[in-house]
Amino acid sequence: MTYIQAIIIAIIEGITEFLPVSSTGHMILAQSLMDVKDPEFAKTFEIVIQLGAILAVLLLYIKRFFVGINIYLKLFVAFLPTGIIGLLAYKMIKHYLFNPFTVSVSLILGGVILILLDKWSAEKKSEYKEVEDITYAGAVKIGLIQCVSMIPGVSRAAATIFGGIFSGFDRKQAAEFSFLLAIPTMFAASGYDLLKEKDNIHSDDVTILLLGGLVAFLVAIFAVKAFVSFLNKYGFKHFGYYRIILGVLFLVYAMYTGLEMTA
């Protein structure tokens, strides 16, 4: 992977990590288009640079973690299902599902769901005053739905926002809980991947990983603020349309160019 490729992918990560469009899916498609070499390292790069984006959320929402222990407990409960299933299914998911075909199909199906969710949640009022007031049962429900996002192209943000709304949040609270839940989820995913791949990461790779993380961090700070503003004004439907268009376009592109879709 070249430095230019790393920067482009990191920008994509920073923009899409907290949008309901699948950051992993976008990175996989971008790597396929740029013909990135060393696909195994590329998969690790995708996961590790997400730490940069997560640090951006930690910085923006740091005050939320000083209001009491309640938010820590709810996030821990919501994280558990993904942590357990991810640990058990890590190798299979990374080996069989990290490919452009899975991403394209997931983008399209997820787009349809977002359009339907937009109509259903338009006038929905929250059952809770603050995000930490959610019940433990609701937190578990969000965590279970988040597990689906381990399929690349589904989008962790989309899954957790979907789960949050069905657990009693309004749109804004669902997005905020999604941001906060990303912190333990992605720290765990990135840390586990680094532990598994540490023997395959060379000195040159470390520089690329650090560069990618820094770029993702800077871009994500602006992306999070923009997303909340956009969500309040326009809802989810435009993200749904975008997902469907992107998924279809990439399938058509692959069909006419003979691009390898399952590697």
N, C-alpha and C positions, 0 to 999 in steps of 0.2 A: 504494500500500500504506500503510495507516495504522500508527501505532505499536503499537496493540493487536494488529493482525494480525501485525506483525513479531515481537512478543514471544511470541505463541502459537506461531508457526511455529518460532521459535528454541528454545522449550521442547521442542517435538516433536523438533527436530534433536538437542538435547542428550541426550534420553532414548534416541533410536533409532539414533544414528550407529554405535554399537558393538554393537548387538543385531542378530541375524540376521533382521531384519524389514523392512529397507529404509527408511532415513531419507528418501531422496529420494522414494520412493513415498508415504510418509506426508505429506510436505510438499505434494506435488502434490495428493493427495486433500483435504488441509485447505484449500488455496487454492481448490480447486474448490467446496468446501462454503461457504467464506466469500465466494465471488465476488470474489476479489482482482483489482483492476484492474491494467493494465499487465503483461500476462503475460510480456513479454520481460524486464523488470526482475526480475520474480518468479523467473524461471529463474536469473538471475545471483545473486539473493539466496540462493537455495537452496544454490548451490555455495560462495559466498563465506563464509557464516556457518559452514560446516563447518570453517573455519580455527580458530574458537573452540573447537570440540570437539576438534580435533587438538592444540591447545595444552594442553588438559587432560591428554591422554595423555602428551604430552612432559613435563609436570610430574610426573605420577605415575610414569613409567618412566625418569626422567632418569638414574638410576644404571646402567641397562642399557647406556647409551651410553658408559660409562667403563670397561668391562671389556676393551676391545680393539677392533681394527679389523675383526675377523671379522664382527661383526653388521652393520656398515656395508656390507661387501661382499655379504653375503647379501641384505640388503634392496635394494641396488642392482640385483642380478641379478633379484630377484623383481619389482621395479618396472618394469624395461625393457619387457616385453611390453605392459603397460597404457599406458606412456608413448608407445610407438610407435603402437600401434593407436588410442589415444585421440587423438593428434595428427592422424592420418589421417581418423578417422571422427567427429571432434568435431561438425562442423556438421550432418551427417546425423542423428546420435543426438539432438542437442538439438532439432532441428526436427521430426523425425518420431516420436520415441518418448516425449517428455515429455508424456504425456497419461494421464488416468485409466484408460482401457481397457487400455493396455499394463501399467500398474501393477497393476490388479486381476488380470489373467491371470497375471502374473509372481508375485504374492503367492501365488496358489493353487498353482501348479506348484512354487514354491520350498518351500511348506509341506509338500507331499507328500514332497519330497526330504529335508527336515529330519527328518521322522518316521522315514523309512527310515534316515537317517544315525544317528539316536539309537539305534536297535536295533543297528546294526552296530558302533558305537563304544563301547557300554556298558562292555565289559570290556577294551577295547584298551589295551595298554601302549605307552609311547613307545619308539622306537628310539634316542632321543637323551637325553643327560643334561641339556643346556641347549638353548634354541631356536637359539642361534648355531651349534650343532653340525650342523645340517641340511646335507645335501649341496647342491652348487650345482645339480645336476639337480633335486633336490626343490624348491629355491627357484624355479627356472624353472617347474616344474609349477604351483606355487601362483600365480605371476604370470600364467601363461596362463589358469588358471581364473578369476582375478580379472577378466580382460577381459570375461567374461560379465556382470559386475555393472555394466557401463556401460549395460545395459538397465535403466531405472528400474523398481523393484519387485523386482529380483532380490536386491539387498543385497550390498554389498561385503563386509561382515562375514561373511555366510553363505557367500559364494563362497570367501573366503580360509580360513575355518575348515574348510570342506569340503575344500579343496585341502590344507590342513595335515594333516588326519587321514589323507588318502590318501597323503601324503608321509612318514608315519612318526611324526607327533606324536600325543600323547594329547589329550584335549579341552582341558585347561588350557593346554598349550603352543600348541595351534592357535589358541586365543583370544588368547594373548599375542602371538604372531607377527602375527596379524591386526591387533592394536592398533598394533604397531610399524610394520607396512607401511602403515598408514593415513597415517603422517606424511609420507613422500615423495609418496605417491599423491595425497593431498588438497591438499598444498601446491602440487603441480604443476597439478592441476585448477583450483584457485582462482586461482592466479597467472595461468594461461593465460586463464581467463575474464575476469579483470580487465583483462588486456592487450587482449583482443579487444573488450571493451565499454567501455573507459575514456572514449571520446568520448560515450557515451550515459548516463553516470552524472553526475548533477547534485549540487550541494552538499547539497540535502535528502536525496538518496539516500545520501550518505556517512554522515550521522547515523544513518539507519536501519540501514545495514550494520554500523556500529560497535556499535549497540545490540544487534542480533541476534547478533553475534559474542560479545559479553560475556555475554549470557544463555545462549547455547549452551555457552560455556566453563564457567560456574558449574554448570549442570545436568549436564553431561557428567562432571564430577569425581565426583559421587555415582553416576551411572548406571554407570560403568565398574566401580566397586567392587561395586555391587549385582549386576551381571551375572556377575562371576566367582564370587561366592558362590552365586547361583542356579544357575549352570551346574554347579558341583560337586555340588549337591544333587539337581537335577532333570533335567539334560541338555537336549536340544534339542526334545523332542517338544512341549512346551507352546508354544514359539514357532511350531512347525509348525501346531498347531491354531489358534492365534491368526491366523496369516497366512491360512489357508484361510477362516476365519469372516469376517475383515475383507474379503477379496477378494470373497467371495460376497455379503455384505451390500451392498457398494458397487455391485456389478453390478445387484442387485435394486433398490436405491434409484434408480440411474440409469434403469433400465427404467421405473419407475413415475412418476418425476418428469420424464422427458424431458431429463435433464441431458446436456449436450454432453460426450461422452466422448473425442473425438479431437482437440479443439482444442489 
